[in-house]
Amino acid sequence: MVASAFAASLSEDAGERSGLALSKEQLVEHLREDHPFRIMLTGDERIQRVGSEEYADTVGDLLYALGAADEPGMPTLGQRLISNLGPDWRALVDIEGVLQVEAVANHHLRRRSETGTLDRTALDADIEQAVGVHRAAILEHLLDAMSVHLARSPFLCARREPRTR
């Protein structure tokens, strides 16, 4: 994308999540001095490639700079879950279990974005299948992580209207 389209996209994603609309200049001001996208935003209108993870991290960096997030970057849902579970998270679930839970939760968040509702019964059943008896111990932590991820990830939205042709 060209710099102006990149700036518009960043402004929309960070603005929707923070409540602030940012100009291209304000985006640059809110990114740290050594942020790699500062050059792209202040440069000419050449076409640039931006990876999805780098884009998400930049939205997270902006949300942090605006005071709408507790940390810079865009942690994955699995990282958010581990953080919520605390330092003894391995007593509840191993890394493979975290990855399975993350995949299941991301699936349910995508469905939530499409339909506007979270099917807690289906989520609960899928989490139990992924981690068994530890489901009850992690479910509330997972729901909290999912809520934060839904609010901050540029790849999800709280409610998306169905597309019509």
Stockholm file with secondary structure:
# STOCKHOLM 1.0

chainA/1-165         MVASAFAASLSEDAGERSGLALSKEQLVEHLREDHPFRIMLTGDERIQRVGSEEYADTVGDLLYALGAADEPGMPTLGQRLISNLGPDWRALVDIEGVLQVEAVANHHLRRRSETGTLDRTALDADIEQAVGVHRAAILEHLLDAMSVHLARSPFLCARREPRTR
#=GR chainA/1-165 SS CCHHHHHHHHHHHHHHHHSCCCCHHHHHHHSCTTCTHHHHHHSCSCCCCCCHHHHHHHHHHHHHHTTSSSSSSCCCHHHHHHHHHCTTGGGTCCHHHHHHHHHHHHHHHHHHHHHSCCCHHHHHHHHHHHHGGGHHHHHHHHHHHHHHHHHHCTTCCSCCCCCCC
#=GC SS_cons         CCHHHHHHHHHHHHHHHHSCCCCHHHHHHHSCTTCTHHHHHHSCSCCCCCCHHHHHHHHHHHHHHTTSSSSSSCCCHHHHHHHHHCTTGGGTCCHHHHHHHHHHHHHHHHHHHHHSCCCHHHHHHHHHHHHGGGHHHHHHHHHHHHHHHHHHCTTCCSCCCCCCC
//
